[in-house]
Amino acid sequence: MIKYLDLQKINDSFEPDLTSAVNRVTHSGWYLLGTELNKFENEFAKYCGVSYCVGVGNGLDALTLILMSYISMGRIKEGSEVIVPANTYIASILSIMRAGLKPVLCEPEWETCNIDPKKIESLITKKTSAVMVVHLYGRLCKMKEISELCKKRGLLVIEDCAQAHGAKNKDGQCAGNLGDAAGFSFYPGKNLGALGDAGAVTTNDKDLAERVRMLSNYGSSEKYVHPYIGVNSRLDEIQAAALMVKLPRLDADNDRRKYVASRYINEIKNEKITLPVKDTSHVFHVFTIFTSDRDELKSHLEKCGVQTLVHYPIPPHHQDALKDYSNLSFPITERIHREELSLPISPVMTDDEISHVIESVNNF
């Protein structure tokens, strides 16, 4: 069976450095808010081209803390609206709700599956405070149009970069440096993955970075002094050390993902299947194909020894957790969730495995 994502094989490819880094932290006697975190924050900020990076517990917390910080700073009004794509993992929407704000769902483009810039403006009201873009599957949103609109309307732009580590636009600007602030997840299966839950906030705004750091540490920058109501969400030393081992290889790993994707795009020939449109910004956290025969294709590939996943089987507005949105209709979102199937893709896939996936899809 060709696994959808072989995490053990990926992590083995970083040995012995990965085990050495973990052992170094284990024997250091210092496990939170130490030199490993400081080093990773500095290096990841440099990688993204931003001034500040704050490590936090996970990607959901990263987005939530950005919003909480803006509220605390008076940049976002409590209870205001945040426009967010209807086609996203539910965490994007949950972060807005956790911060006490109202998500306003926006349809994506069919071709990119990302938020449609043309549909954003009609959703802006006097209550709108920000637009949260999601670089879904590893493809950058159309940031030029979105940024120009938000600047004109006085709205903040928040990036959900959970699937877009290392994605760059044609000018070389990196995901995490295309808005006012960005949230990253380093969940183990990401292009840059930790050994457990982990996340970060990136920004060029010093005040925001300082507020995020305080709110993620119980609302404190000085022990036992708490000027703000905060939470406990910190990137621990072991995760920071593991990420520091992997960061220098991120670009090379993304290039390998792009190679796998290019073979899929060039060699899969099946009239039943729609392939993703080519995009130089795409780092292919997920390689998506679309077909009205998804369940049959998934079963066929399983029999051929190819494991696949669906991202995602239920759109957010059809989730029980978001019943207030169940009366809304998002035809493009619903089609994406009905037809999407994700093929195996990772930096450790062999050429023979890629060829077998292509042959299996073509034989459907």
C-alpha positions in Angstrom: 0.0 0.0 0.0 1.3 3.5 -0.9 0.4 5.5 2.1 -1.3 8.8 1.7 1.4 10.3 3.9 4.2 8.2 5.5 5.1 10.3 8.5 7.5 7.7 9.9 9.4 7.7 6.6 9.5 11.5 6.5 10.8 11.8 10.0 13.3 9.0 9.4 14.8 11.0 6.6 15.8 13.6 9.2 17.8 11.2 11.3 20.0 11.2 13.3 19.6 15.0 13.6 16.0 14.8 14.8 16.7 12.3 17.6 19.7 14.3 18.6 17.7 17.5 18.8 15.1 15.9 21.0 17.7 14.3 23.3 19.4 17.6 23.6 16.3 19.2 25.0 15.4 16.3 27.1 18.8 16.5 28.9 18.9 20.3 29.0 16.5 20.6 31.9 14.7 23.5 30.2 11.5 22.7 28.4 9.5 26.0 27.8 10.4 29.5 26.7 14.0 28.8 26.2 16.8 29.0 23.6 15.3 26.4 21.2 12.1 28.5 20.9 14.1 31.7 20.5 16.2 30.2 17.7 13.3 28.8 15.8 11.2 32.0 16.1 14.1 34.1 14.7 14.9 31.7 11.9 11.2 31.2 10.9 10.7 35.0 10.9 13.7 35.3 8.7 12.5 32.6 6.4 9.0 34.2 6.0 10.6 37.6 5.5 8.8 39.2 8.6 10.1 41.0 11.6 8.4 38.8 14.3 7.4 35.2 14.9 5.7 34.1 18.1 5.5 30.3 18.7 2.2 29.1 20.1 0.5 25.7 20.9 -1.2 25.0 17.6 -2.6 26.6 14.4 -6.1 27.2 15.8 -4.6 29.1 18.8 -2.4 31.1 16.4 -5.4 32.5 14.5 -7.4 33.0 17.7 -4.6 34.8 19.4 -4.2 37.2 16.5 -7.9 38.1 16.7 -7.9 38.3 20.6 -4.8 40.6 20.4 -6.4 42.9 17.8 -9.5 43.2 20.1 -7.3 43.8 23.1 -5.5 46.5 21.2 -8.7 48.2 20.0 -8.1 47.3 16.4 -11.1 45.0 16.2 -14.4 45.7 17.9 -15.9 42.9 20.0 -18.6 41.1 18.2 -17.7 42.4 14.8 -17.6 40.4 11.6 -14.7 38.6 9.9 -15.1 37.4 6.3 -13.7 33.9 5.8 -13.9 31.3 3.0 -16.8 28.9 3.1 -14.5 26.2 1.8 -11.9 25.7 4.5 -11.1 23.4 7.4 -13.4 24.3 10.3 -10.5 25.6 12.4 -10.4 28.8 10.4 -14.0 29.5 11.4 -13.7 28.3 14.9 -10.9 30.8 15.6 -13.2 33.6 14.8 -15.9 32.3 17.0 -13.5 31.6 19.9 -12.5 35.3 19.8 -16.1 36.3 20.2 -16.4 37.5 16.6 -18.9 36.6 13.8 -17.7 34.5 10.8 -19.2 35.6 7.5 -18.7 32.8 4.9 -17.6 33.6 1.4 -17.7 31.3 -1.7 -14.4 30.2 -3.3 -13.4 30.1 -6.9 -13.9 26.7 -8.5 -10.6 26.9 -10.3 -8.5 27.6 -7.3 -10.7 26.5 -4.4 -9.6 29.7 -2.6 -11.7 32.6 -1.5 -13.1 34.6 -4.5 -11.9 38.2 -4.3 -14.9 39.3 -6.4 -17.3 38.0 -3.9 -15.7 39.6 -0.8 -16.8 43.2 -1.4 -20.6 42.4 -1.4 -20.2 40.8 2.1 -18.6 43.9 3.7 -20.8 45.8 6.1 -20.3 48.4 8.8 -19.6 45.6 11.2 -16.8 44.0 9.1 -13.4 44.3 10.7 -11.2 41.8 8.8 -10.8 39.3 6.0 -9.3 35.9 6.9 -7.8 34.3 3.8 -6.9 30.6 3.7 -4.2 29.5 1.4 -5.9 26.1 1.0 -4.1 23.0 -0.1 -0.9 25.0 -0.4 -2.0 27.5 -3.1 -1.7 31.2 -2.3 -4.9 33.3 -2.5 -5.1 36.2 -4.9 -3.6 38.5 -2.4 -3.0 41.6 -4.6 -6.8 42.0 -5.2 -7.7 41.2 -1.7 -5.1 43.5 -0.1 -6.1 46.4 -2.3 -9.8 45.9 -1.5 -9.1 45.6 2.3 -6.8 48.7 2.3 -9.6 50.7 0.5 -12.2 49.6 3.0 -9.9 49.8 6.1 -10.0 46.1 6.9 -7.3 43.9 8.4 -6.0 40.9 6.4 -5.2 37.8 8.4 -3.6 34.8 6.7 -4.4 31.2 7.6 -1.1 29.6 6.4 -1.7 26.2 8.0 -1.2 24.5 4.6 1.1 27.0 2.8 4.6 26.8 4.5 7.0 28.2 2.0 4.5 29.2 -0.7 5.8 32.3 -2.5 4.2 34.7 -4.9 5.8 35.8 -8.2 7.7 38.6 -6.4 9.2 36.1 -3.9 7.1 37.1 -1.0 6.3 34.3 1.3 3.1 33.1 2.9 3.0 34.7 6.4 4.2 38.0 5.0 1.2 38.9 2.7 -1.2 40.4 5.2 -1.2 42.1 8.6 -0.7 38.9 10.5 -0.6 35.2 9.8 -1.2 31.9 11.7 0.7 28.7 11.0 0.1 25.2 12.1 3.0 22.7 12.4 0.8 19.7 12.9 2.9 16.6 12.1 1.5 16.1 8.6 2.2 19.7 7.4 4.9 20.6 4.9 6.8 21.8 8.0 5.6 19.5 10.7 6.5 19.1 14.4 6.3 15.9 16.5 2.9 17.0 17.9 0.8 20.0 18.0 2.6 23.3 17.4 1.9 26.7 15.8 3.1 30.2 15.3 2.1 33.8 14.5 4.1 35.9 12.1 3.8 39.7 11.6 5.7 42.9 10.9 3.7 44.6 13.7 5.8 44.8 16.9 2.8 45.8 19.1 0.8 42.8 17.8 3.7 40.4 18.3 4.1 41.6 21.9 0.4 41.3 22.6 0.2 37.8 21.1 3.2 36.7 23.2 1.5 38.1 26.4 -1.9 36.6 25.7 -0.4 33.2 24.9 1.4 33.2 28.3 -1.6 33.9 30.6 -1.7 37.6 29.6 1.7 38.1 31.2 5.2 39.3 30.2 6.5 39.3 33.7 6.0 36.4 36.0 2.9 36.7 38.3 1.9 40.1 36.7 -1.1 39.8 34.4 -2.4 43.0 32.8 -4.5 41.0 30.3 -6.8 38.0 30.3 -4.8 35.4 28.4 -4.5 31.7 27.7 -1.8 29.0 27.9 -0.6 28.3 24.4 3.2 28.0 24.0 5.4 26.3 21.5 7.6 24.0 23.7 11.3 23.4 23.4 11.1 19.9 22.0 8.8 21.0 19.1 10.9 24.1 18.4 14.1 22.0 18.2 12.4 19.5 15.9 11.1 22.3 13.6 14.6 23.8 13.6 16.0 20.5 12.2 13.4 20.5 9.4 13.2 24.2 8.5 16.5 24.2 6.4 15.1 21.5 4.1 11.6 23.1 3.6 12.3 24.5 0.2 13.9 21.3 -1.1 11.0 19.3 0.3 8.5 21.7 -1.4 10.4 21.3 -4.7 10.0 17.5 -4.4 6.3 18.0 -3.8 6.1 20.2 -6.9 7.9 17.5 -8.9 5.3 14.9 -7.8 2.5 17.3 -8.6 4.0 18.1 -12.1 4.1 14.4 -12.9 0.5 14.0 -11.8 -0.7 17.0 -13.8 1.3 16.0 -17.0 0.7 12.3 -16.9 -2.8 11.7 -15.5 -5.1 11.3 -18.5 -8.6 10.5 -17.5 -11.7 12.3 -18.8 -13.6 11.6 -15.6 -11.1 13.6 -13.5 -10.4 17.3 -13.1 -6.8 18.2 -12.1 -5.7 21.3 -10.3 -4.8 24.3 -12.5 -1.0 25.0 -12.6 0.2 27.7 -10.2 3.8 28.5 -9.4 2.9 29.6 -5.9 1.4 26.1 -5.0 3.5 24.0 -2.5 1.0 21.1 -2.7 0.4 20.3 0.9 -2.5 18.5 -0.7 -2.8 17.3 -4.3 -6.5 17.6 -5.1 -8.4 15.9 -8.0 -12.1 16.2 -8.6 -14.6 13.7 -9.9 -18.4 13.1 -9.6 -17.4 9.4 -9.1 -15.2 10.1 -6.1 -16.3 7.1 -3.9 -15.9 4.7 -6.8 -12.4 6.1 -7.6 -11.4 6.0 -3.9 -12.4 2.3 -3.8 -10.6 1.6 -7.0 -7.4 3.1 -5.8 -7.6 1.3 -2.5 -7.7 -2.0 -4.5 -4.7 -0.8 -6.5 -2.8 -0.3 -3.3 -3.1 3.5 -3.2 -4.4 5.2 -0.1 -6.3 8.5 -0.5 -8.0 11.0 1.7 -10.9 13.5 1.3 -10.3 17.1 2.2 -13.0 17.5 3.4 -16.1 15.3 3.4 -18.5 17.8 5.1 -18.4 21.5 4.4 -18.3 23.7 7.5 -21.9 25.1 7.0 -23.2 21.5 7.1 -21.5 20.7 10.4 -23.6 20.3 13.5 -21.3 22.8 15.3 -22.3 25.5 12.8 -26.1 25.0 12.7 -26.7 28.7 12.4 -25.2 28.5 8.9 -27.1 25.4 7.8 -29.7 27.4 5.9 -27.1 29.0 3.6 -26.3 27.7 0.2 -22.7 27.6 -1.2 -22.9 25.6 -4.4 -19.2 25.8 -5.3 -18.1 24.9 -1.7 -20.6 22.0 -1.7 -19.3 20.7 -5.1 -15.7 20.9 -3.9 -16.5 18.9 -0.8 -18.6 16.4 -2.8 -16.0 15.7 -5.5 -12.5 16.3 -4.0 -10.1 13.4 -3.5 -6.5 13.8 -2.4 -3.7 11.7 -3.9 -0.6 10.7 -2.0 2.1 13.4 -2.1 5.2 13.9 0.0 8.9 14.6 -0.3 9.8 11.0 0.3 7.6 9.4 -2.5 9.7 7.4 -5.0 9.4 7.7 -8.7 8.0 4.2 -8.9 5.3 5.1 -6.4 4.4 8.2 -8.4 4.2 6.1 -11.5 2.0 3.5 -9.8 -0.5 6.2 -8.6 -0.6 7.7 -12.1 -1.2 4.3 -13.7 -3.9 3.4 -11.2 -5.8 6.7 -11.8 -5.6 6.3 -15.5 -6.9 2.8 -15.3 -10.1 4.0 -13.6 
